[in-house]
């Protein structure tokens, strides 16, 4: 699995992203959640990643099922698969503790210090280097706008308290740069 995360062309969706997610989860106070399911979902959620493909999450969930089914209970495998599929829309019910933690950790970089956020933005652009600049700017602006239009970017209160304000500042700053 680490070979996949270390593949050429992975400038953001790599082992550093996985490590950051795991550290973020450990550092945030959280409700009682299924630590095993969430950690496995972190590890598997971007294992299949091709910026040109539209089904990375589905492929990652299928890969997780294939690897984990012989090792774990069907219920745990199903939960890991479900969590991975949540990353398609980055939306879940407030009552979905496992989902909230995974999704918020996946987006935690948005609330990083500006210099770290800028490195993230550069890494994402490198992953999408095949996309012409004008198209990239337009599509990236749409994505950032969708996040900014949400009442909250982060679902968990702890993530919101620590990251929401800075995430909004980072997104607005990047959006302004894209629109220049």
Buried (B, 14 or more C-beta within 10 A) or exposed (E): EEEBBEEEEBBBBBBBBBEBBBEBBEEBEBEEBBEEBBBBBBBBBBBBBEBEEEEBBBBBBBBBBEBBBEEBEEEBBBBBBBBBBBBEEBEBEEEBBBBBBBBBBBBBBBBBEEEEBBBBBEBBBEBBEEBEEEEBBEEBBEEBEEBEEEEBBBBBBBBBEBBBEBBBBBBEBBBEEBEE
